[in-house]
């Protein structure tokens, strides 16, 4: 196998380690005396629902509804799967979220709410708080996603503009709740995964307003009014950690980035390439993170007595992109383009950066690959990487090189997977 093959195989190992169809069944509870209702949202929601149905006792009734991204549905028998828009919410997500809330409100003390959450749930649970229209929620979301704000800050705003997130789904339920979670958030903070529909939220309306001001987001009048009403106490806050209802809520992380990075590291170890996990919580501007990784790659060649090749530098987390150009691309392809330029033609360095959900941002690729000859091939095609990076057009750059990684939906999501292979 070539180094390129090893990069791709390590990515598949990382994705497989987070496949809910393999890992979810062992976490299922015993059926309750009453009804079992399954709800959920995220890119893995359909696969999680399918796993529940396949493992649930045949003599125990089960029903429910989950929301996933368009193109991510899988066949189910008893749990409805609704597709909606991601990352900008739409009417389909709003209708499904309203139906979900009504279903949850029907549960009693002898029933069970099984909540299946994964990355992407924040935009799919598109039920705006009273006073805010879906159009205004879409506008604020669009601006935040282009601002360079990290997911934690974006979700602070989302929770305070939502009728279902920030613990409000749990507040509508009278039964015990078990939330099974595939984490795409650095640090596995449950309050930020799908914006925490069943978890406490320590942030406030004032925090949400501060985020919007920091990133210079233009506020529709309705959003401005709701936030200030919340600050004045005229609208109930999201649910806080001391709320008694959380005594009947259990959250369980069943997959996260660390598990996937470990699986990839095991792969490299088995083929006699030393893996070094640089962290599963890497955040920051994608192009800037790439520069530091390029420096480390150069150091390995310059000072082999410290770290000796062959070595695989593995990392996860969620970088950000401040969009200033009009090109196409996601954070993983932008990371790789910046890395390629910073390596300055360094020999024997290969790299892959992909989103484990199979979609890098809003494009159809999971990410891309660079090889030692990438710069030379780009020059032959008269592709100037600096110009593509300046216009946030990394997708087109790697498309022209035929170096995009296209997997289609993977039906899971533990965020980014990056590996730099120094031979």
C-alpha positions as CSV (number, residue, x, y, z in Angstrom):
1,X,0.0,0.0,0.0
2,X,1.1,3.5,-0.7
3,X,1.3,6.3,1.9
4,X,-1.9,7.7,0.4
5,X,-3.6,4.4,0.9
6,X,-2.5,4.3,4.5
7,X,-4.0,7.8,5.1
8,X,-7.3,6.8,3.6
9,X,-7.4,3.5,5.5
10,X,-6.6,5.2,8.8
11,X,-9.6,7.6,8.2
12,X,-11.9,4.6,7.6
13,X,-10.7,3.1,10.9
14,X,-11.5,6.3,12.7
15,X,-15.0,6.5,11.2
16,X,-15.7,2.8,11.9
17,X,-14.8,3.3,15.6
18,X,-17.7,5.8,15.9
19,X,-20.3,3.8,13.9
20,X,-23.5,3.8,16.1
21,X,-24.7,0.5,14.5
22,X,-21.7,-1.2,16.2
23,X,-21.5,0.6,19.5
24,X,-25.0,1.7,20.5
25,X,-26.7,-1.6,21.3
26,X,-24.7,-2.3,24.4
27,X,-25.9,1.0,25.9
28,X,-29.6,0.3,25.6
29,X,-31.7,0.1,28.8
30,X,-34.4,-2.4,29.7
31,X,-37.8,-1.5,28.4
32,X,-39.9,0.5,30.9
33,X,-43.4,-0.4,32.3
34,X,-45.0,2.1,29.9
35,X,-44.1,3.5,26.5
36,X,-40.7,4.0,25.1
37,X,-40.4,7.1,22.9
38,X,-37.2,7.7,20.8
39,X,-36.3,11.2,19.7
40,X,-33.1,12.5,18.3
41,X,-31.3,14.8,16.0
42,X,-28.0,14.9,14.2
43,X,-26.1,13.5,11.3
44,X,-25.9,10.1,13.0
45,X,-29.6,10.2,14.1
46,X,-30.9,7.8,11.5
47,X,-28.1,5.2,12.1
48,X,-28.7,5.5,15.8
49,X,-32.4,4.9,15.4
50,X,-31.8,2.0,13.1
51,X,-29.4,0.5,15.7
52,X,-32.1,0.9,18.5
53,X,-34.7,-0.8,16.4
54,X,-32.5,-3.7,15.5
55,X,-31.5,-4.4,19.1
56,X,-34.8,-3.5,20.9
57,X,-36.8,-6.6,22.3
58,X,-39.3,-7.6,19.7
59,X,-42.1,-7.8,22.3
60,X,-41.5,-4.3,23.6
61,X,-43.3,-1.4,21.9
62,X,-41.3,1.5,20.7
63,X,-42.0,4.6,18.7
64,X,-40.5,8.0,17.9
65,X,-39.0,10.5,15.6
66,X,-35.5,11.6,14.7
67,X,-34.3,14.4,12.5
68,X,-31.2,14.1,10.3
69,X,-29.5,16.0,7.5
70,X,-30.8,15.7,3.9
71,X,-29.2,12.6,2.4
72,X,-28.5,10.9,5.7
73,X,-31.8,8.9,6.2
74,X,-31.7,5.1,6.6
75,X,-34.7,2.7,6.6
76,X,-36.5,2.2,9.9
77,X,-39.8,0.5,10.8
78,X,-41.1,2.2,14.0
79,X,-39.1,5.3,14.5
80,X,-39.8,8.0,11.9
81,X,-36.8,9.6,10.2
82,X,-37.2,13.2,9.0
83,X,-34.6,14.9,6.8
84,X,-34.0,18.6,7.2
85,X,-31.5,21.3,6.4
86,X,-28.0,21.6,7.9
87,X,-26.2,23.9,8.7
88,X,-28.9,26.5,8.0
89,X,-32.2,25.4,9.5
90,X,-35.4,25.1,7.4
91,X,-39.1,24.6,7.6
92,X,-38.8,20.8,7.6
93,X,-36.7,20.9,10.7
94,X,-39.1,23.4,12.4
95,X,-42.1,21.2,11.7
96,X,-40.3,18.0,12.9
97,X,-39.1,19.7,16.0
98,X,-42.6,20.9,16.9
99,X,-43.9,17.3,16.4
100,X,-41.1,16.0,18.6
101,X,-41.9,18.4,21.4
102,X,-45.6,17.5,21.3
103,X,-44.6,13.8,21.5
104,X,-42.3,14.3,24.4
105,X,-45.0,16.3,26.3
106,X,-47.3,13.2,26.2
107,X,-45.0,11.0,28.3
108,X,-45.7,10.1,31.9
109,X,-43.7,8.8,34.9
110,X,-43.8,5.1,33.8
111,X,-42.5,5.9,30.3
112,X,-39.0,6.3,29.0
113,X,-37.6,9.0,26.7
114,X,-34.6,7.7,24.8
115,X,-32.8,10.7,23.2
116,X,-30.3,10.1,20.4
117,X,-28.0,13.1,19.9
118,X,-25.1,13.7,17.5
119,X,-23.3,16.5,15.8
120,X,-25.5,18.6,13.5
121,X,-28.4,18.5,15.9
122,X,-28.2,22.2,16.7
123,X,-29.4,23.3,13.3
124,X,-31.8,20.4,12.8
125,X,-33.7,21.1,16.0
126,X,-35.0,24.3,14.3
127,X,-37.8,25.4,16.6
128,X,-37.4,29.1,17.3
129,X,-38.4,30.6,20.7
130,X,-41.7,32.6,20.6
131,X,-41.1,36.0,19.1
132,X,-38.4,34.9,16.7
133,X,-39.2,33.7,13.1
134,X,-37.4,30.9,11.3
135,X,-36.2,33.5,8.8
136,X,-34.5,35.5,11.5
137,X,-33.0,32.4,13.0
138,X,-31.6,31.4,9.6
139,X,-30.1,34.9,9.1
140,X,-28.3,34.9,12.5
141,X,-27.1,31.3,12.0
142,X,-25.7,32.2,8.5
143,X,-23.8,35.2,9.9
144,X,-22.4,33.2,12.8
145,X,-21.1,30.4,10.6
146,X,-19.1,32.9,8.5
147,X,-17.8,34.9,11.5
148,X,-15.1,32.5,12.7
149,X,-16.9,31.9,16.0
150,X,-16.3,28.5,17.6
151,X,-19.2,26.0,18.0
152,X,-19.5,26.7,21.7
153,X,-20.2,30.4,21.1
154,X,-22.5,29.7,18.2
155,X,-24.5,27.2,20.4
156,X,-24.8,29.7,23.3
157,X,-26.8,31.9,20.8
158,X,-28.7,29.0,19.4
159,X,-29.9,27.8,22.8
160,X,-31.3,31.2,23.7
161,X,-33.2,31.5,20.4
162,X,-34.7,28.0,20.7
163,X,-37.8,26.5,22.2
164,X,-36.4,23.1,22.5
165,X,-32.6,23.4,23.2
166,X,-30.8,24.4,26.4
167,X,-32.6,21.8,28.4
168,X,-36.1,22.8,27.3
169,X,-36.9,19.4,25.7
170,X,-36.2,17.7,29.1
171,X,-38.3,20.3,30.8
172,X,-41.3,19.3,28.6
173,X,-40.9,15.7,29.7
174,X,-42.3,14.0,32.8
175,X,-40.6,10.6,32.3
176,X,-37.0,9.4,32.9
177,X,-34.7,10.4,30.1
178,X,-31.6,8.5,28.8
179,X,-29.6,10.5,26.3
180,X,-27.1,8.5,24.2
181,X,-24.6,10.8,22.6
182,X,-22.1,10.7,19.8
183,X,-19.9,13.7,20.6
184,X,-18.6,16.1,18.0
185,X,-17.7,18.8,20.5
186,X,-14.2,19.3,21.9
187,X,-14.2,18.3,25.6
188,X,-17.4,16.3,25.2
189,X,-19.4,19.1,26.8
190,X,-23.0,17.8,26.7
191,X,-24.5,21.3,26.9
192,X,-23.0,22.0,23.4
193,X,-23.8,18.7,21.6
194,X,-27.0,19.4,19.6
195,X,-27.2,22.5,21.8
196,X,-28.2,20.3,24.8
197,X,-31.9,19.7,24.5
198,X,-31.8,17.5,27.6
199,X,-28.9,19.0,29.4
200,X,-28.4,22.0,31.7
201,X,-27.1,25.3,30.3
202,X,-24.9,27.5,32.4
203,X,-24.9,30.4,29.8
204,X,-27.4,33.3,29.8
205,X,-29.2,35.6,27.5
206,X,-26.5,38.2,28.3
207,X,-23.8,35.7,27.2
208,X,-25.7,35.2,23.9
209,X,-25.8,38.9,23.3
210,X,-22.2,39.3,24.1
211,X,-21.3,36.7,21.5
212,X,-23.3,38.4,18.9
213,X,-21.7,41.7,19.7
214,X,-18.2,40.3,19.7
215,X,-18.6,38.9,16.2
216,X,-20.4,42.0,14.9
217,X,-23.6,40.1,14.0
218,X,-26.4,42.2,12.6
219,X,-29.4,41.4,14.7
220,X,-32.9,41.3,13.2
221,X,-35.3,43.3,15.4
222,X,-37.1,40.2,16.8
223,X,-33.8,38.7,18.0
224,X,-32.7,41.9,19.6
225,X,-36.1,42.1,21.4
226,X,-36.1,38.5,22.6
227,X,-32.5,38.7,24.0
228,X,-33.2,41.9,25.9
229,X,-36.5,40.6,27.2
230,X,-34.6,37.5,28.5
231,X,-31.9,39.7,30.1
232,X,-34.7,41.6,31.9
233,X,-36.3,38.4,33.1
234,X,-39.4,38.6,31.0
235,X,-38.6,35.3,29.2
236,X,-37.5,32.2,31.1
237,X,-33.9,31.3,30.9
238,X,-32.6,28.0,29.6
239,X,-32.5,25.3,32.2
240,X,-29.7,25.7,34.8
241,X,-27.5,22.9,36.4
242,X,-29.4,23.2,39.7
243,X,-32.8,22.4,38.2
244,X,-34.3,19.3,39.9
245,X,-35.6,17.8,36.7
246,X,-32.1,16.7,35.8
247,X,-32.2,14.1,38.6
248,X,-34.2,11.9,36.2
249,X,-31.9,12.6,33.2
250,X,-28.9,10.4,32.4
251,X,-26.4,11.4,29.7
252,X,-24.0,8.8,28.2
253,X,-21.3,9.5,25.7
254,X,-21.1,6.4,23.5
255,X,-18.5,7.7,20.9
256,X,-16.1,10.6,20.7
257,X,-13.1,11.9,18.9
258,X,-10.6,10.2,21.3
259,X,-11.9,6.7,20.5
260,X,-11.6,7.4,16.7
261,X,-8.1,8.8,17.0
262,X,-7.0,5.8,19.1
263,X,-8.4,3.5,16.4
264,X,-6.3,5.3,13.8
265,X,-3.3,5.2,16.0
266,X,-3.7,1.4,16.4
267,X,-3.8,1.1,12.6
268,X,-0.5,2.9,12.2
269,X,1.1,1.1,15.0
270,X,0.2,-2.2,13.3
271,X,2.0,-1.2,10.1
272,X,5.1,-0.1,12.1
273,X,4.6,3.6,11.8
274,X,4.7,5.3,15.2
275,X,1.6,7.3,15.9
276,X,1.6,10.5,18.0
277,X,-1.8,11.9,19.0
278,X,-1.5,15.6,19.2
279,X,-4.9,16.1,20.8
280,X,-8.6,15.6,20.2
281,X,-9.6,19.1,21.2
282,X,-7.7,21.2,18.7
283,X,-9.5,24.5,17.9
284,X,-8.5,27.8,16.3
285,X,-8.4,29.2,12.8
286,X,-7.7,26.3,10.4
287,X,-5.0,28.1,8.4
288,X,-3.1,29.1,11.5
289,X,-3.2,25.6,13.1
290,X,-1.8,24.3,9.8
291,X,1.2,26.5,10.1
292,X,2.2,25.1,13.5
293,X,1.8,21.6,12.2
294,X,4.0,22.3,9.2
295,X,6.7,23.6,11.5
296,X,6.5,20.4,13.6
297,X,6.8,18.3,10.4
298,X,9.9,20.2,9.4
299,X,11.4,19.7,12.8
300,X,11.0,15.9,12.6
301,X,13.2,15.9,9.4
302,X,15.7,18.4,10.9
303,X,16.1,16.8,14.3
304,X,15.4,13.0,14.0
305,X,17.0,12.4,17.4
306,X,13.8,13.8,19.0
307,X,11.1,12.3,16.8
308,X,12.1,9.8,14.2
309,X,10.3,9.1,10.9
310,X,8.2,7.3,9.9
311,X,5.6,8.9,12.2
312,X,1.9,9.7,12.0
313,X,0.9,13.0,13.6
314,X,-2.8,12.6,14.4
315,X,-5.3,15.1,15.7
316,X,-9.0,15.9,16.1
317,X,-11.2,18.7,17.2
318,X,-12.9,21.5,15.3
319,X,-11.1,24.3,13.7
320,X,-12.8,27.4,12.3
321,X,-12.7,29.5,9.2
322,X,-13.4,33.2,9.0
323,X,-14.9,33.5,5.6
324,X,-13.7,36.6,3.7
325,X,-13.7,35.2,0.1
326,X,-16.4,33.9,-2.2
327,X,-14.8,30.5,-2.9
328,X,-15.9,27.0,-1.9
329,X,-14.3,24.9,0.8
330,X,-14.6,23.7,4.4
331,X,-12.2,23.9,7.4
332,X,-10.4,20.6,6.5
333,X,-9.6,21.5,3.0
334,X,-8.6,25.0,4.1
335,X,-6.3,23.5,6.8
336,X,-4.7,21.3,4.1
337,X,-4.1,24.1,1.6
338,X,-2.5,26.3,4.3
339,X,-0.4,23.2,5.4
340,X,0.7,22.6,1.9
341,X,1.9,26.2,1.4
342,X,3.6,26.3,4.8
343,X,5.5,23.0,4.1
344,X,7.2,24.8,1.2
345,X,7.8,21.7,-0.8
346,X,9.1,19.6,2.1
347,X,9.8,16.0,0.9
348,X,8.3,12.9,2.3
349,X,5.3,14.5,3.9
350,X,1.7,13.3,3.2
351,X,-1.4,14.5,4.9
352,X,-5.2,14.0,5.1
353,X,-7.8,16.1,6.8
354,X,-11.5,15.0,6.7
355,X,-14.7,15.5,8.6
356,X,-15.8,12.1,10.1
357,X,-19.4,12.8,8.9
358,X,-18.2,12.7,5.3
359,X,-19.0,16.3,4.5
360,X,-16.5,19.1,4.9
361,X,-18.6,22.1,5.6
362,X,-21.3,22.6,2.9
363,X,-19.5,20.7,0.1
364,X,-19.7,17.1,-1.1
365,X,-16.3,16.1,0.0
366,X,-15.1,14.8,3.4
367,X,-11.8,16.6,3.0
368,X,-8.7,16.2,0.9
369,X,-5.2,14.8,0.7
370,X,-1.8,16.4,0.0
371,X,1.3,14.5,-1.2
372,X,5.0,15.6,-1.7
373,X,4.3,16.4,-5.3
374,X,1.1,18.4,-4.8
375,X,2.9,21.8,-5.3
376,X,4.6,20.6,-8.5
377,X,1.3,19.3,-9.9
378,X,-0.4,22.5,-9.0
379,X,2.2,24.6,-10.8
380,X,1.8,22.5,-14.0
381,X,-1.9,23.4,-13.8
382,X,-1.1,27.1,-13.1
383,X,-2.8,26.8,-9.7
384,X,-1.6,29.4,-7.3
385,X,-2.4,28.1,-3.8
386,X,-2.0,31.5,-2.1
387,X,-4.8,33.0,-4.3
388,X,-7.1,30.0,-3.6
389,X,-6.5,30.4,0.2
390,X,-7.2,34.1,0.1
391,X,-10.6,33.5,-1.5
392,X,-11.5,30.5,0.8
393,X,-11.5,28.4,-2.3
394,X,-9.7,25.3,-1.1
395,X,-12.4,22.9,-2.6
396,X,-11.7,24.1,-6.1
397,X,-7.9,23.8,-5.6
398,X,-8.1,20.2,-4.5
399,X,-10.8,19.4,-7.1
400,X,-8.4,20.5,-9.8
401,X,-5.7,18.3,-8.4
402,X,-8.1,15.4,-8.1
403,X,-7.2,15.1,-4.4
404,X,-10.6,15.5,-2.8
405,X,-11.7,12.7,-0.5
406,X,-15.4,11.9,-1.3
407,X,-17.1,9.3,0.9
408,X,-20.7,10.4,1.1
409,X,-22.5,10.4,4.4
410,X,-20.8,8.2,7.0
411,X,-23.8,8.3,9.4
412,X,-21.7,9.3,12.4
413,X,-19.9,12.5,13.5
414,X,-17.0,12.9,15.9
415,X,-15.7,15.9,14.1
416,X,-12.4,16.4,12.3
417,X,-9.7,13.8,11.7
418,X,-6.3,15.0,10.6
419,X,-3.1,13.0,10.0
420,X,0.3,14.1,8.8
421,X,2.5,11.2,7.7
422,X,6.2,12.0,7.8
423,X,8.1,9.2,6.0
